[in-house]
């Protein structure tokens, strides 16, 4: 006979308690003596500790969560007048000018203020009215992918 040929019952039947001393679960039937747990119909809520502050209330709670949604930084048409006419402007140029925080963020162009220069702008998003305003000024808008951050060299330095 092999192991896979054995005919084994998986579930053991539950022990019948409260049927006398000889049955092995007599008298108090595993409930102890006296008290709330010994009585019939007693069910305290999960986590109840007899009036003591329960463990899940005693422990400190974690603070919120961090959203991984990429938030666009806004650039207004009026801010683009600081660049030279016929200039090609991308996120690096916007970051150097101090209009956005970093060249690696997602940027959206929105209409606010007058645009008087013809500029070719490369950003991740633009409103339809902003694209119209750029074209009226003689410029254009290119929708490009967000610039990825360069890989960190700290791990490579530690290994070497």
C-alpha positions in Angstrom: 0.0 0.0 0.0 1.2 3.4 -0.9 0.6 6.8 0.8 -1.7 8.1 -1.9 -3.8 4.9 -1.6 -4.6 5.4 2.1 -8.3 6.1 2.8 -8.1 8.7 5.6 -10.9 10.8 7.0 -9.9 14.4 7.2 -12.5 15.8 9.7 -12.5 14.5 13.2 -16.0 14.7 14.7 -16.4 17.3 17.5 -16.2 16.1 21.1 -19.6 15.8 22.8 -19.2 17.6 26.1 -21.4 17.6 29.2 -22.3 13.9 29.0 -20.8 12.7 32.3 -17.4 12.0 33.8 -16.7 8.9 31.9 -17.2 10.6 28.5 -14.2 12.9 29.3 -15.9 16.2 29.0 -18.3 16.1 32.0 -19.3 18.4 34.8 -18.3 21.9 33.7 -17.7 20.7 30.1 -14.5 22.7 29.6 -16.1 26.0 30.6 -14.4 26.4 34.0 -16.3 27.2 37.1 -18.7 30.1 37.4 -18.4 33.5 35.6 -19.7 35.0 32.4 -18.1 32.3 30.1 -19.7 29.5 32.0 -23.2 30.7 31.5 -25.4 29.7 28.5 -26.0 32.3 25.8 -22.9 34.3 26.9 -21.1 35.8 24.0 -19.0 38.9 24.5 -18.1 40.9 21.5 -14.8 40.1 19.7 -11.9 41.8 21.5 -13.8 42.4 24.8 -11.5 42.1 27.8 -13.8 42.3 30.7 -14.0 46.1 30.8 -10.2 46.6 30.4 -9.4 48.8 27.4 -9.1 46.3 24.5 -5.8 45.7 22.8 -7.0 47.3 19.5 -7.9 50.4 21.4 -4.7 50.5 23.4 -2.4 50.3 20.4 -1.4 53.5 18.5 -3.1 53.9 15.1 -1.3 54.3 11.8 -1.6 57.7 10.1 -3.4 57.7 6.7 -1.8 56.6 3.5 0.3 58.1 0.7 -1.4 58.5 -2.6 0.6 57.4 -5.6 -1.4 59.5 -8.0 0.7 61.8 -10.1 -0.4 65.4 -9.5 0.1 67.8 -12.3 1.9 71.1 -11.6 0.1 74.0 -13.3 1.8 76.4 -15.7 -0.2 79.5 -16.8 0.1 81.1 -20.3 1.0 84.4 -18.7 4.1 82.9 -17.1 5.5 82.0 -20.5 6.2 85.7 -21.5 9.5 85.5 -19.5 11.0 83.3 -22.2 12.6 84.5 -25.4 10.5 84.7 -28.6 10.7 81.5 -30.8 12.1 79.6 -27.8 11.7 75.8 -27.4 10.6 75.4 -23.7 10.5 72.0 -21.9 10.3 71.0 -18.2 14.0 71.6 -17.7 13.6 75.2 -18.9 10.5 75.7 -16.7 12.3 74.3 -13.6 15.3 76.6 -14.3 13.0 79.6 -14.5 11.4 78.6 -11.1 7.9 78.1 -12.6 7.8 74.4 -11.5 9.5 72.6 -8.7 11.4 70.0 -10.6 12.0 68.9 -14.3 10.6 65.4 -13.4 7.1 66.5 -12.5 4.0 66.3 -14.7 3.1 69.7 -16.1 -0.3 71.0 -17.4 -0.7 74.3 -19.3 -3.8 76.4 -18.4 -5.0 79.7 -19.7 -4.4 82.6 -17.2 -3.0 85.8 -18.5 -2.1 87.0 -21.9 0.6 85.3 -24.0 2.4 87.6 -26.4 5.3 85.4 -27.6 5.5 82.5 -30.1 6.9 79.6 -28.0 7.1 75.9 -28.7 6.2 74.2 -25.4 6.7 70.6 -24.5 4.5 69.5 -21.6 2.5 66.5 -20.4 -1.0 68.0 -20.7 -2.7 71.2 -21.9 -6.3 72.5 -21.9 -7.9 73.0 -25.2 -8.3 76.8 -24.6 -4.5 77.0 -23.7 -3.6 75.3 -27.0 -5.8 77.8 -28.9 -4.1 80.7 -27.0 -0.6 79.3 -27.9 -1.6 79.0 -31.6 -3.0 82.5 -31.7 0.3 83.8 -30.4 2.1 81.9 -33.1 3.5 79.1 -30.9 2.6 75.4 -30.5 2.2 72.8 -27.8 3.7 69.3 -27.9 2.4 66.6 -25.6 5.2 64.5 -24.3 5.7 61.8 -21.7 6.9 62.8 -18.2 10.6 62.8 -17.8 11.8 59.9 -15.6 14.2 60.6 -12.8 17.8 59.3 -13.3 18.6 56.1 -11.4 20.2 56.7 -8.0 23.9 56.0 -7.8 23.9 55.5 -4.0 23.3 51.8 -4.1 26.0 51.3 -6.8 28.5 53.3 -4.7 27.7 51.1 -1.6 28.3 47.9 -3.6 31.6 49.0 -5.0 
